[in-house]
């Protein structure tokens, strides 16, 4: 068999296998991926008390994944920007969920000292823990009220208060909430003045939040430097691609150019990680 015939036969075999994969394997894998994506999205959003159909989020993400890069390439004719847009659209839901979860956690931790003080005041006035939490939920809005409201709902359907509090700690996943749950469980098991424990814990958490605020203010410049170090080369490449397109295209059209781009990317990533490690101070 000649070289041309062997190449044609190999191409035919590869095309046949690709077509078989698309018709047989790909739909099954696509359906499994769609179901897993929808289930994980639904679970994540339910923990954030955002009730949206996960399948709808999947369809919107797929539509944006094909539409946004096409529009970027149509207006810019730049394959690099198109790839960046595709990766950004693919990762956008996960990034959005993480940002939402982080902001919700911050709101809960900021409201926790006032919540503990309110519960402790009600308990000193003679209320039980459940009644004090119910009064707090009735007067408080936002994530902290939603989480404690879930504790009360679980208790109403027969879940023990200890298990409901442990479920609260499992949903929120915060060291501050873990301290509150541990204090409540210890007081219920071995006895003690829970109102006084909550008041002391409230004061401790206030001091901790104030210290964390000072640390964030002092490390803000270092975090900004990390972002500048990471984004400045990307911005320079985008600007030079418009001013000196021929010179920049040489980076993307030769092996040496891709090697240098890889080295630059690795060094930038290491620099951002080192800066983040330096300015990330745990209290």
BALOBA-1460 file (C-alpha; in Angstrom, 3 decimals):
// residues 283
<rec num="1" residu="x" x="0.000" y="0.000" z="0.000"/>
<rec num="2" residu="x" x="1.379" y="3.435" z="-0.911"/>
<rec num="3" residu="x" x="1.885" y="6.164" z="1.624"/>
<rec num="4" residu="x" x="-1.054" y="8.139" z="0.252"/>
<rec num="5" residu="x" x="-3.374" y="5.138" z="0.462"/>
<rec num="6" residu="x" x="-2.266" y="4.381" z="4.018"/>
<rec num="7" residu="x" x="-2.881" y="7.999" z="5.003"/>
<rec num="8" residu="x" x="-6.360" y="7.943" z="3.429"/>
<rec num="9" residu="x" x="-7.186" y="4.662" z="5.173"/>
<rec num="10" residu="x" x="-5.993" y="6.058" z="8.510"/>
<rec num="11" residu="x" x="-8.024" y="9.222" z="7.974"/>
<rec num="12" residu="x" x="-11.120" y="7.142" z="7.102"/>
<rec num="13" residu="x" x="-10.689" y="5.012" z="10.226"/>
<rec num="14" residu="x" x="-10.231" y="8.067" z="12.439"/>
<rec num="15" residu="x" x="-13.299" y="9.714" z="10.916"/>
<rec num="16" residu="x" x="-15.359" y="6.557" z="11.433"/>
<rec num="17" residu="x" x="-14.301" y="6.261" z="15.077"/>
<rec num="18" residu="x" x="-15.019" y="9.942" z="15.661"/>
<rec num="19" residu="x" x="-18.468" y="9.633" z="14.093"/>
<rec num="20" residu="x" x="-19.212" y="6.532" z="16.198"/>
<rec num="21" residu="x" x="-18.123" y="8.358" z="19.357"/>
<rec num="22" residu="x" x="-20.332" y="11.348" z="18.559"/>
<rec num="23" residu="x" x="-23.379" y="9.195" z="17.782"/>
<rec num="24" residu="x" x="-23.014" y="6.599" z="20.540"/>
<rec num="25" residu="x" x="-20.773" y="7.661" z="23.371"/>
<rec num="26" residu="x" x="-21.048" y="11.425" z="23.292"/>
<rec num="27" residu="x" x="-24.843" y="11.667" z="23.917"/>
<rec num="28" residu="x" x="-24.572" y="9.399" z="26.948"/>
<rec num="29" residu="x" x="-21.625" y="11.301" z="28.350"/>
<rec num="30" residu="x" x="-23.358" y="14.597" z="27.575"/>
<rec num="31" residu="x" x="-26.509" y="13.516" z="29.356"/>
<rec num="32" residu="x" x="-24.518" y="12.333" z="32.375"/>
<rec num="33" residu="x" x="-22.546" y="15.564" z="32.456"/>
<rec num="34" residu="x" x="-25.733" y="17.632" z="32.142"/>
<rec num="35" residu="x" x="-27.392" y="15.762" z="35.002"/>
<rec num="36" residu="x" x="-24.330" y="16.034" z="37.261"/>
<rec num="37" residu="x" x="-23.963" y="19.732" z="36.452"/>
<rec num="38" residu="x" x="-27.632" y="20.408" z="37.174"/>
<rec num="39" residu="x" x="-27.592" y="18.431" z="40.443"/>
<rec num="40" residu="x" x="-24.436" y="20.119" z="41.754"/>
<rec num="41" residu="x" x="-25.715" y="23.535" z="40.725"/>
<rec num="42" residu="x" x="-29.072" y="22.894" z="42.380"/>
<rec num="43" residu="x" x="-27.383" y="21.747" z="45.586"/>
<rec num="44" residu="x" x="-25.020" y="24.729" z="45.652"/>
<rec num="45" residu="x" x="-27.785" y="27.256" z="45.029"/>
<rec num="46" residu="x" x="-30.076" y="25.662" z="47.609"/>
<rec num="47" residu="x" x="-27.352" y="26.089" z="50.244"/>
<rec num="48" residu="x" x="-27.241" y="29.760" z="49.257"/>
<rec num="49" residu="x" x="-31.059" y="29.982" z="49.527"/>
<rec num="50" residu="x" x="-31.245" y="30.793" z="45.808"/>
<rec num="51" residu="x" x="-33.953" y="28.667" z="44.267"/>
<rec num="52" residu="x" x="-33.210" y="28.388" z="40.539"/>
<rec num="53" residu="x" x="-33.535" y="25.330" z="38.319"/>
<rec num="54" residu="x" x="-30.082" y="23.818" z="37.764"/>
<rec num="55" residu="x" x="-31.034" y="22.633" z="34.265"/>
<rec num="56" residu="x" x="-31.868" y="26.198" z="33.270"/>
<rec num="57" residu="x" x="-28.461" y="27.368" z="34.481"/>
<rec num="58" residu="x" x="-26.852" y="24.591" z="32.414"/>
<rec num="59" residu="x" x="-28.726" y="25.624" z="29.254"/>
<rec num="60" residu="x" x="-27.794" y="29.282" z="29.742"/>
<rec num="61" residu="x" x="-24.149" y="28.351" z="30.291"/>
<rec num="62" residu="x" x="-24.047" y="26.209" z="27.138"/>
<rec num="63" residu="x" x="-25.727" y="28.938" z="25.073"/>
<rec num="64" residu="x" x="-23.276" y="31.553" z="26.366"/>
<rec num="65" residu="x" x="-20.340" y="29.186" z="25.781"/>
<rec num="66" residu="x" x="-21.075" y="29.118" z="22.042"/>
<rec num="67" residu="x" x="-22.476" y="32.635" z="21.600"/>
<rec num="68" residu="x" x="-19.998" y="34.826" z="23.510"/>
<rec num="69" residu="x" x="-16.774" y="33.482" z="21.880"/>
<rec num="70" residu="x" x="-18.418" y="33.748" z="18.449"/>
<rec num="71" residu="x" x="-19.267" y="37.405" z="19.091"/>
<rec num="72" residu="x" x="-15.764" y="38.087" z="20.437"/>
<rec num="73" residu="x" x="-14.161" y="36.566" z="17.336"/>
<rec num="74" residu="x" x="-16.604" y="38.392" z="15.038"/>
<rec num="75" residu="x" x="-15.729" y="41.805" z="16.470"/>
<rec num="76" residu="x" x="-12.013" y="41.274" z="17.229"/>
<rec num="77" residu="x" x="-10.836" y="38.507" z="14.831"/>
<rec num="78" residu="x" x="-8.429" y="37.528" z="17.615"/>
<rec num="79" residu="x" x="-8.216" y="33.829" z="18.384"/>
<rec num="80" residu="x" x="-6.510" y="34.461" z="21.753"/>
<rec num="81" residu="x" x="-9.348" y="36.677" z="22.969"/>
<rec num="82" residu="x" x="-11.812" y="34.104" z="21.698"/>
<rec num="83" residu="x" x="-10.170" y="31.319" z="23.713"/>
<rec num="84" residu="x" x="-10.052" y="33.536" z="26.805"/>
<rec num="85" residu="x" x="-13.743" y="34.349" z="26.365"/>
<rec num="86" residu="x" x="-14.633" y="30.652" z="26.027"/>
<rec num="87" residu="x" x="-12.690" y="29.728" z="29.175"/>
<rec num="88" residu="x" x="-14.199" y="32.675" z="31.046"/>
<rec num="89" residu="x" x="-17.762" y="31.742" z="30.096"/>
<rec num="90" residu="x" x="-17.162" y="28.111" z="31.050"/>
<rec num="91" residu="x" x="-15.807" y="29.071" z="34.479"/>
<rec num="92" residu="x" x="-18.198" y="31.983" z="35.109"/>
<rec num="93" residu="x" x="-20.918" y="30.014" z="36.993"/>
<rec num="94" residu="x" x="-18.426" y="28.382" z="39.354"/>
<rec num="95" residu="x" x="-16.729" y="31.714" z="40.033"/>
<rec num="96" residu="x" x="-20.109" y="33.374" z="40.609"/>
<rec num="97" residu="x" x="-21.163" y="30.647" z="43.057"/>
<rec num="98" residu="x" x="-17.909" y="30.999" z="45.000"/>
<rec num="99" residu="x" x="-18.305" y="34.777" z="45.198"/>
<rec num="100" residu="x" x="-21.909" y="34.424" z="46.361"/>
<rec num="101" residu="x" x="-20.931" y="31.839" z="48.989"/>
<rec num="102" residu="x" x="-18.051" y="34.023" z="50.226"/>
<rec num="103" residu="x" x="-20.243" y="37.104" z="50.533"/>
<rec num="104" residu="x" x="-22.937" y="35.115" z="52.312"/>
<rec num="105" residu="x" x="-20.382" y="33.717" z="54.768"/>
<rec num="106" residu="x" x="-18.999" y="37.195" z="55.425"/>
<rec num="107" residu="x" x="-22.521" y="38.516" z="56.072"/>
<rec num="108" residu="x" x="-23.206" y="35.684" z="58.520"/>
<rec num="109" residu="x" x="-19.943" y="36.196" z="60.415"/>
<rec num="110" residu="x" x="-20.473" y="39.967" z="60.623"/>
<rec num="111" residu="x" x="-24.012" y="39.537" z="61.971"/>
<rec num="112" residu="x" x="-23.134" y="36.721" z="64.361"/>
<rec num="113" residu="x" x="-21.978" y="38.857" z="67.363"/>
<rec num="114" residu="x" x="-25.196" y="40.903" z="67.352"/>
<rec num="115" residu="x" x="-27.224" y="37.728" z="66.924"/>
<rec num="116" residu="x" x="-25.569" y="36.066" z="69.918"/>
<rec num="117" residu="x" x="-26.071" y="39.190" z="72.027"/>
<rec num="118" residu="x" x="-29.747" y="39.286" z="71.081"/>
<rec num="119" residu="x" x="-30.251" y="35.588" z="71.891"/>
<rec num="120" residu="x" x="-28.376" y="35.976" z="75.182"/>
<rec num="121" residu="x" x="-30.516" y="38.954" z="76.175"/>
<rec num="122" residu="x" x="-33.708" y="37.027" z="75.485"/>
<rec num="123" residu="x" x="-32.448" y="34.051" z="77.480"/>
<rec num="124" residu="x" x="-31.561" y="36.276" z="80.451"/>
<rec num="125" residu="x" x="-35.142" y="37.542" z="80.322"/>
<rec num="126" residu="x" x="-36.381" y="33.984" z="80.819"/>
<rec num="127" residu="x" x="-36.785" y="32.622" z="77.286"/>
<rec num="128" residu="x" x="-35.575" y="29.217" z="76.204"/>
<rec num="129" residu="x" x="-32.981" y="28.822" z="73.458"/>
<rec num="130" residu="x" x="-35.635" y="27.908" z="70.878"/>
<rec num="131" residu="x" x="-37.874" y="30.860" z="71.770"/>
<rec num="132" residu="x" x="-34.898" y="33.235" z="71.790"/>
<rec num="133" residu="x" x="-33.852" y="32.034" z="68.311"/>
<rec num="134" residu="x" x="-37.433" y="32.361" z="67.067"/>
<rec num="135" residu="x" x="-37.613" y="35.982" z="68.247"/>
<rec num="136" residu="x" x="-34.243" y="36.686" z="66.642"/>
<rec num="137" residu="x" x="-35.314" y="35.151" z="63.303"/>
<rec num="138" residu="x" x="-38.520" y="37.174" z="63.360"/>
<rec num="139" residu="x" x="-36.625" y="40.438" z="63.823"/>
<rec num="140" residu="x" x="-33.555" y="39.694" z="61.683"/>
<rec num="141" residu="x" x="-33.292" y="39.548" z="57.916"/>
<rec num="142" residu="x" x="-30.545" y="38.271" z="55.692"/>
<rec num="143" residu="x" x="-28.460" y="35.095" z="55.671"/>
<rec num="144" residu="x" x="-28.142" y="34.797" z="59.464"/>
<rec num="145" residu="x" x="-31.925" y="34.819" z="59.847"/>
<rec num="146" residu="x" x="-32.322" y="32.255" z="57.073"/>
<rec num="147" residu="x" x="-29.836" y="29.846" z="58.646"/>
<rec num="148" residu="x" x="-31.307" y="30.017" z="62.151"/>
<rec num="149" residu="x" x="-34.766" y="29.855" z="60.638"/>
<rec num="150" residu="x" x="-33.758" y="26.568" z="59.038"/>
<rec num="151" residu="x" x="-32.711" y="25.318" z="62.490"/>
<rec num="152" residu="x" x="-36.171" y="26.134" z="63.828"/>
<rec num="153" residu="x" x="-37.902" y="24.468" z="60.870"/>
<rec num="154" residu="x" x="-35.895" y="21.285" z="61.379"/>
<rec num="155" residu="x" x="-36.786" y="21.315" z="65.062"/>
<rec num="156" residu="x" x="-40.497" y="21.664" z="64.282"/>
<rec num="157" residu="x" x="-40.480" y="18.548" z="62.107"/>
<rec num="158" residu="x" x="-38.903" y="16.467" z="64.861"/>
<rec num="159" residu="x" x="-35.162" y="16.923" z="64.429"/>
<rec num="160" residu="x" x="-33.404" y="17.221" z="67.821"/>
<rec num="161" residu="x" x="-31.978" y="20.652" z="68.559"/>
<rec num="162" residu="x" x="-28.483" y="19.173" z="68.798"/>
<rec num="163" residu="x" x="-28.725" y="17.686" z="65.303"/>
<rec num="164" residu="x" x="-30.251" y="20.888" z="63.919"/>
<rec num="165" residu="x" x="-27.332" y="22.915" z="65.276"/>
<rec num="166" residu="x" x="-24.833" y="20.442" z="63.840"/>
<rec num="167" residu="x" x="-26.600" y="20.755" z="60.479"/>
<rec num="168" residu="x" x="-26.207" y="24.522" z="60.775"/>
<rec num="169" residu="x" x="-22.457" y="24.132" z="61.250"/>
<rec num="170" residu="x" x="-22.313" y="21.741" z="58.287"/>
<rec num="171" residu="x" x="-24.115" y="24.192" z="55.994"/>
<rec num="172" residu="x" x="-22.234" y="27.347" z="56.939"/>
<rec num="173" residu="x" x="-18.747" y="25.844" z="57.465"/>
<rec num="174" residu="x" x="-17.386" y="28.699" z="59.546"/>
<rec num="175" residu="x" x="-15.090" y="28.555" z="62.572"/>
<rec num="176" residu="x" x="-17.208" y="31.196" z="64.301"/>
<rec num="177" residu="x" x="-20.401" y="29.213" z="63.799"/>
<rec num="178" residu="x" x="-18.604" y="26.063" z="64.973"/>
<rec num="179" residu="x" x="-17.762" y="27.876" z="68.230"/>
<rec num="180" residu="x" x="-21.402" y="28.868" z="68.713"/>
<rec num="181" residu="x" x="-22.652" y="25.341" z="68.058"/>
<rec num="182" residu="x" x="-20.003" y="23.833" z="70.338"/>
<rec num="183" residu="x" x="-20.921" y="26.245" z="73.161"/>
<rec num="184" residu="x" x="-24.620" y="25.409" z="72.813"/>
<rec num="185" residu="x" x="-24.010" y="21.653" z="72.751"/>
<rec num="186" residu="x" x="-21.636" y="21.716" z="75.725"/>
<rec num="187" residu="x" x="-24.050" y="23.817" z="77.774"/>
<rec num="188" residu="x" x="-26.894" y="21.451" z="76.959"/>
<rec num="189" residu="x" x="-24.880" y="18.318" z="77.797"/>
<rec num="190" residu="x" x="-23.018" y="19.355" z="80.962"/>
<rec num="191" residu="x" x="-25.054" y="22.370" z="82.036"/>
<rec num="192" residu="x" x="-23.973" y="25.962" z="82.482"/>
<rec num="193" residu="x" x="-25.141" y="29.476" z="81.810"/>
<rec num="194" residu="x" x="-25.603" y="29.498" z="78.023"/>
<rec num="195" residu="x" x="-26.598" y="33.171" z="77.987"/>
<rec num="196" residu="x" x="-23.326" y="34.147" z="79.640"/>
<rec num="197" residu="x" x="-21.373" y="31.915" z="77.234"/>
<rec num="198" residu="x" x="-23.069" y="33.595" z="74.265"/>
<rec num="199" residu="x" x="-22.291" y="37.061" z="75.646"/>
<rec num="200" residu="x" x="-18.615" y="36.234" z="76.087"/>
<rec num="201" residu="x" x="-18.468" y="34.626" z="72.654"/>
<rec num="202" residu="x" x="-20.142" y="37.686" z="71.141"/>
<rec num="203" residu="x" x="-17.502" y="39.977" z="72.651"/>
<rec num="204" residu="x" x="-14.699" y="37.666" z="71.456"/>
<rec num="205" residu="x" x="-16.070" y="37.565" z="67.925"/>
<rec num="206" residu="x" x="-16.369" y="41.364" z="67.842"/>
<rec num="207" residu="x" x="-12.689" y="41.690" z="68.714"/>
<rec num="208" residu="x" x="-11.782" y="39.072" z="66.129"/>
<rec num="209" residu="x" x="-13.771" y="40.832" z="63.389"/>
<rec num="210" residu="x" x="-12.124" y="44.157" z="64.298"/>
<rec num="211" residu="x" x="-8.667" y="42.570" z="64.118"/>
<rec num="212" residu="x" x="-9.456" y="40.967" z="60.760"/>
<rec num="213" residu="x" x="-10.601" y="44.358" z="59.438"/>
<rec num="214" residu="x" x="-7.282" y="45.945" z="60.444"/>
<rec num="215" residu="x" x="-5.346" y="43.125" z="58.789"/>
<rec num="216" residu="x" x="-7.343" y="43.481" z="55.570"/>
<rec num="217" residu="x" x="-6.640" y="47.207" z="55.514"/>
<rec num="218" residu="x" x="-2.909" y="46.656" z="56.035"/>
<rec num="219" residu="x" x="-2.644" y="43.922" z="53.379"/>
<rec num="220" residu="x" x="-4.826" y="45.622" z="50.761"/>
<rec num="221" residu="x" x="-1.796" y="47.124" z="49.003"/>
<rec num="222" residu="x" x="-0.093" y="43.721" z="48.764"/>
<rec num="223" residu="x" x="-3.208" y="42.150" z="47.265"/>
<rec num="224" residu="x" x="-3.441" y="44.964" z="44.725"/>
<rec num="225" residu="x" x="0.197" y="44.386" z="43.791"/>
<rec num="226" residu="x" x="-0.588" y="40.722" z="43.175"/>
<rec num="227" residu="x" x="-3.382" y="41.609" z="40.768"/>
<rec num="228" residu="x" x="-1.207" y="44.185" z="39.000"/>
<rec num="229" residu="x" x="1.637" y="41.676" z="38.626"/>
<rec num="230" residu="x" x="-0.711" y="39.114" z="37.133"/>
<rec num="231" residu="x" x="-2.780" y="41.332" z="34.829"/>
<rec num="232" residu="x" x="-0.194" y="43.851" z="33.594"/>
<rec num="233" residu="x" x="1.546" y="41.473" z="31.128"/>
<rec num="234" residu="x" x="-1.814" y="40.349" z="29.763"/>
<rec num="235" residu="x" x="-2.855" y="43.959" z="29.264"/>
<rec num="236" residu="x" x="0.454" y="44.771" z="27.578"/>
<rec num="237" residu="x" x="0.015" y="41.879" z="25.146"/>
<rec num="238" residu="x" x="-3.498" y="43.058" z="24.284"/>
<rec num="239" residu="x" x="-2.317" y="46.625" z="23.698"/>
<rec num="240" residu="x" x="0.709" y="45.564" z="21.651"/>
<rec num="241" residu="x" x="-1.429" y="43.197" z="19.592"/>
<rec num="242" residu="x" x="-3.215" y="46.289" z="18.297"/>
<rec num="243" residu="x" x="-0.170" y="48.548" z="17.979"/>
<rec num="244" residu="x" x="2.464" y="46.019" z="16.803"/>
<rec num="245" residu="x" x="0.377" y="43.131" z="15.551"/>
<rec num="246" residu="x" x="3.107" y="41.598" z="13.415"/>
<rec num="247" residu="x" x="5.603" y="41.470" z="16.283"/>
<rec num="248" residu="x" x="3.082" y="40.006" z="18.742"/>
<rec num="249" residu="x" x="1.843" y="37.420" z="16.246"/>
<rec num="250" residu="x" x="5.363" y="36.005" z="16.161"/>
<rec num="251" residu="x" x="4.838" y="34.849" z="19.759"/>
<rec num="252" residu="x" x="1.817" y="32.776" z="18.749"/>
<rec num="253" residu="x" x="3.156" y="31.444" z="15.451"/>
<rec num="254" residu="x" x="6.447" y="29.860" z="16.535"/>
<rec num="255" residu="x" x="7.510" y="27.187" z="18.984"/>
<rec num="256" residu="x" x="9.942" y="29.507" z="20.738"/>
<rec num="257" residu="x" x="7.168" y="32.058" z="21.226"/>
<rec num="258" residu="x" x="4.877" y="29.507" z="22.854"/>
<rec num="259" residu="x" x="7.717" y="28.330" z="25.087"/>
<rec num="260" residu="x" x="8.362" y="31.867" z="26.282"/>
<rec num="261" residu="x" x="4.648" y="32.434" z="26.847"/>
<rec num="262" residu="x" x="4.514" y="29.274" z="28.949"/>
<rec num="263" residu="x" x="7.516" y="30.363" z="31.013"/>
<rec num="264" residu="x" x="5.998" y="33.800" z="31.548"/>
<rec num="265" residu="x" x="2.663" y="32.275" z="32.588"/>
<rec num="266" residu="x" x="4.332" y="29.959" z="35.111"/>
<rec num="267" residu="x" x="6.408" y="32.797" z="36.611"/>
<rec num="268" residu="x" x="3.375" y="35.065" z="36.851"/>
<rec num="269" residu="x" x="1.368" y="32.339" z="38.541"/>
<rec num="270" residu="x" x="4.161" y="31.688" z="41.037"/>
<rec num="271" residu="x" x="4.453" y="35.399" z="41.769"/>
<rec num="272" residu="x" x="0.716" y="35.743" z="42.416"/>
<rec num="273" residu="x" x="0.725" y="32.659" z="44.652"/>
<rec num="274" residu="x" x="3.694" y="33.932" z="46.699"/>
<rec num="275" residu="x" x="2.110" y="37.355" z="47.158"/>
<rec num="276" residu="x" x="-1.200" y="35.770" z="48.147"/>
<rec num="277" residu="x" x="0.582" y="33.529" z="50.644"/>
<rec num="278" residu="x" x="2.359" y="36.510" z="52.204"/>
<rec num="279" residu="x" x="-0.716" y="38.712" z="52.600"/>
<rec num="280" residu="x" x="-3.073" y="35.884" z="53.669"/>
<rec num="281" residu="x" x="-2.907" y="36.139" z="57.476"/>
<rec num="282" residu="x" x="-5.216" y="33.925" z="59.482"/>
<rec num="283" residu="x" x="-6.504" y="35.268" z="62.798"/>
